[in-house]
Amino acid sequence: MQSASFLLPYDSVFKTLQVIAKRKGYVITSADSNEGIIKANSRNFLFKKTEKLEIKVYKKDLHTTNISLMINNNASLFEKPASLDEFEEQRLLDTIHKYF
């Protein structure tokens, strides 16, 4: 699980995270702005691998927003170690920082 903090309002962070997830190839399965949870899936048909992304957005104060994200890989052909999940989480977090 990776986390970050942004000096931006909650609504703009939540909407931007949805756009980033779509651009990175994830299909958003649910997005609840009241609870601050975005769930998405990515599927690689070649290896039948499914990635599940869950982003939790927390409103700290009026202009500070915290996020935490977690990626779970379900590979049927090749199993990935947990360290690669953390690597992919960090790559996604780096992409999020570039957008903000």
N, C-alpha and C positions, 0 to 999 in steps of 0.2 A: 504494500500500500504506500503510495506516494502522496504527499500533501504540499500545498502551496497557499500563499496568502496574496491577495491583490487589493490595492487601494482604489477600488472601483465599486459602484453600487451593485447590489445583489442582482437586480433584473438584467443589467447589461452583461454581467458575467454569465448568468444562466443561459441567456439567448446565444451568446457567443460560443459557449461550450457546445451547444447543439449544432451550430454551424461547423465548428471544428470537427466534431465527431463524424458528421456527414462527409466532409471533405477528405477525411482520413479513411473512408471506405466502410464506416460502420452504419448499420441500419438501426435507427432508434426504435426500440420496442415500447418504451414508456418514458415519459418526461412529466414529472409532477413538480411544478414550481412552488406549491404550498409546502411540500415536504423537502424539496430541494434534491431530488434524486433523478438522475438520468441513467437509463439502462439501455444498452445497445449491444448488437451482435455483429460479428464479422465472420464471414465464411470463406474459406479457401477451398474451392471445389476440387482442385487437383489432388490435395492430400486429405480431403474430408476433415479439415481442421476448423473448429469453431472457437472464436474468441468471444468471451463475454466481458463487456466493459460496464463498470458501474462507477458513476461519478456522484459524489455527495457534495452539495454546496451549502455552506453555512454562512449565515449573516452574522458577522461579529458586531458591527455597529453600522451607522448610516453609510459610511464610505469605505468600509473594510469587509472583504468577503474571503472566506477560507474555502478551499476545496480539498477533497481527498479522492483519489481514483485507484481502482483496482481492476486488473485484467486477469481473467482465468482462461487458460487454454485447455480445450478438450480435444486432444489429438487421438485419432483412431489408428493411424498408420505409424507415425513417429511421435514418441512421447518427448515433451520438452521438460527440462528441469525447471524448478521454481526460479532459479537465478535468471533464466531467460524471460520469465514473466516480469520480473523486476526491471530488467533491461528495457523491455517494451513499454513498461509504465513510465520509465524515465524518459524514453524517446518521445512519448506522447506528451509528457509534462513539458519537455523542451519546446515542442511545437506550440503548446498553449502559451508559454511565455513569449514566443515570437509574435503571436497575435496580439498580446496585450503590450 
